[in-house]
C-alpha cells in the first residue's frame, strides 16, 4: 500500500477507540475478552488466540476466538519459531497455520488455505508479555494500515495486562484470590449511588465458615489457610465473572456483592455455595477435611435508607440467625 493511500484519520480514530477500551479496563477477565475482540476487529478476522507468560515464565494459552465464539484455555503452549522471531524483532510475523492445534497457532509449513499472523505483546521495557495469533485466508493480505493498528494495540494490550496485575495486587486477598474488604466498600458505594440514580436490584450474600476456630485449633493455621483457599475457590466458581464482587470480608467471613440480582437470585447462588462447601472434601496434610458454611442474604430494597452499612447490617443479622438456628443453612428473612 502506498503512503498516499494510508488513511491516517480513519486509522488513528480506530486505534484511539480500541486503546481507550483497553486502557480503562483493570478487570483481567473483561480485558481478555476485549483484547480478543480488538484484535479480531482490527485484523478483520474471526479466529485468534491469546497467550501470556505466567509468573514462572511459562507460555500459557489464555483464551481463543473461533468463528467469533470465545473459549477459555488453560494449557501450556509450545514456543514456535515464528513466536521467537516476533519476540526478537518486536514486530508481527506471518506464517502458515498449524494443523496440529485447535487454536490459531503459526507453523513452519502446511497446505491449508490460511495464514497466521503472530503479534508479540510488547510491554514496558520491551518485555514480551505474550502473543496474539490471528488466522486469515491466504489471498487476504495484511496491509500496512492493519499492521500499524495491530502493532499499537499489541503494546496497549500488554501494558493494560501489566496495569491489571498491579491493580489486582492492591485489591486482592493474597490467600484466597478474592477481593479485599477495602475494595468491597469502594464498589458498594458505587453500586448504592447507581441504585439511587437509576434503581434496579442489588443484593449481597454474607458467608461464614462454620466452626472454623475448631479447624485452626485442631489442625493448625496452615491447614486453616487450605480451607479458606478452598472456600475462596468455591465463591469464585459460583460468581459471575465481571459482574459479582466476591470478597474476603475478614478471617473466615466472606461477602459477595451482586449488582443486578434480586434477592431470590442471590438465594439460589447462596444455596449453591452452601451445598458446594458441604460436599467439598478438602485435602490437607492431616487427611480429608469436611466443612459447612452459613449464609445471610439482603437486598437494597430492604434498607430503610440505602447505604453499604445498612445492607451489610441486614445480611450480617441473617447470617447470625443462620448460625444460631443450626448452621449450614441460608437465611433470607
Secondary structure by P-SEA (a helix, b strand, c coil): ccccccaaaaaaaaaaaaaaaccccccaaaaaaaaaaaaaaaaccccbbbbbbccccbbbbcccccccbbbbbbccccccaaaaaaaaacbbbbbccccccccccccccccccbbbbbbbbcccccccccbbbbbbcccccccaaaaaaaaaaaaaaaaaaaaaaaaaaaccccccccccaaaaaaaaaaaaaaaaccccccbbbbbbbcaaaaaaaaccaaaaaaaaaaaaaaaaaacccccbbbbcccccbbbbbbccccaaaaaaaaaaaaaaaaacccccccccccbbbbbbbbcccccccccaaaaaaaaaaaaaaaaaacccccccc
